[in-house]
Amino acid sequence: MQKGLLDLHNLIRWIILILLVINILKNYMDIKKPFAKIHKKLGLWLMICAHTTLLVGLILLGFQWVNLPSNINVMTNPAYRFIFVEHPVGMIIAIILITIGKGSAKKNISDIKKHKRSANLYLIALIIIMASIPWNAPMIPGM
């Protein structure tokens, strides 16, 4: 079960990265166009994938926490610190930014501001995600 959840978490990572790039480019390219239904749907799919991978990641974190030896100090071990602190905190911050970026579509502001705010928040989230991904993990699920 844990292997399947890890593969799902890994697969959704790629979907999120692709959706982030699409959302960023779409919002920057359409900055002078009305904030259309496609922008809202792309943002919604991004947010759904981000929240899904957050839930799967928290479940995986719980499994790892239960199996953690009791004499380990998480903060002094760089590998454990990354798994239990840096990765989850970075991803939670990125998902908060994605959610705020999606929420910009509902604000009563100009379409230009909606595009800029969404694109900028998605770009910051992308940078945080890229910094928080464990790049030593398999790139393709199941490998």
N, C-alpha and C positions, 0 to 999 in steps of 0.2 A: 504494500500500500504506500509506504513511504517513498519508494522508488518511482511509482506512478505519479505521486504528487510532485516530486522533484522534477520529473520530466514535464509535467503540465506547467509548473512554475517557470521552467526554462523555456518552454515553447511560447508561453504568453509574453515572455520578455521580448521576443522578436516581434510579435504582433504590436506590442506597445511602442517599441522603437520605430517601427514602420509607420504606425498611426501618428506618432509624435512628429516625425519628419513631414508626413503628408499635411497634418494640421498646420504646422509652422509655415510651410511653403504656400498652402492654400490661403491662409490668412494674410500673409505678406503680399502675395500676388493679387488678391482681391481687395486690397486695402481701400480702394476708391469705389468699390461696388457695394451694394446693399448686403447686409449680413443675412444670408439666405438660409434656407432649410438645410442645404448640404453642409454648411458650416456647423449648424447645430447637431446634425446627425453624426458627423465625423467626431465632434467633441464628445458626444454621448457614447459612441463606441469606444473611444479612448478611455473615458472615465469608467465604463463598465469593465473593460479589460484591466485597468489599473486596480480597481477595487477587488476584482476577482483574484488577481495575482497577490494582492495584499492578504486576502483571507487565506489563500493556499500557503503563502509564506509564513503567516502567523501560526498556522497548524504545524508546518514543518519546524518552526522555531520551538514550538511546544514539545514536539517529539525529541528534538536535540537537547532541549533543556532537561528533560526527564532523564536522558541517558548520560548527562554530564557527570563526571566523577565529582564527588563532594569535596575533595581536597584541591580542586583547581580554582585559581584566582583568575577570573575572566579578563580583568583589566591588565594583568601583567603578561599575558600570552597574546601576541599579535594576531594569531589565527583565530583564537576564540573571541578576542575583542572585535575583530571584523565581523564574525558570524553573528555575535549576540548584541553588538552595540552599533558599530559603524554602518553596516549594511541596512539593518532595519530602520535606524533613525534617518539615514539618507533617503531611503525609499518612501518612508512616511512623509517626509517633507516634500518630496517630489509629487506624491499623490495628492497632498494638500494643494500644491500649486496647480496641478491638473484640474482638480475640482473647482478651485477658484476661477481658473481660466474658462472652464465650461460654464460657470455661473455668470460670467461676464455677458453671455448671450441674453440673459434675462434682465440685465440692467437697463434702465431707461436713459441710455447715453447714445451718442452718435455712433453710426456704424463704423466710422474710422477708428474711434476709441475702442469699440468692441474688438475689431480686428487687431489693433495694436496690442491691447491688453492681453487678449488670448494668446497671440503669437509670442509675446515676450514672456509670459508665464510658462507657456509650453517650452520655450527655448531654455529657460532657467531649469525647468524640470528635466529636460533632456540632458543638460550638462551634469546635474546632480546624479541622475540615473547612470550616466556613463562613468562617473567617478565611483559609484557605489556597486557596480556590477562586479561579481567575482570572475574576472577574466580568465582565471586558471581553471574554471569549471568547463565541462564539455560545451562546445558551441552549439551542437545539434542534440536535441533530446534523444536519449537512448544510446548515445555513443559513449 
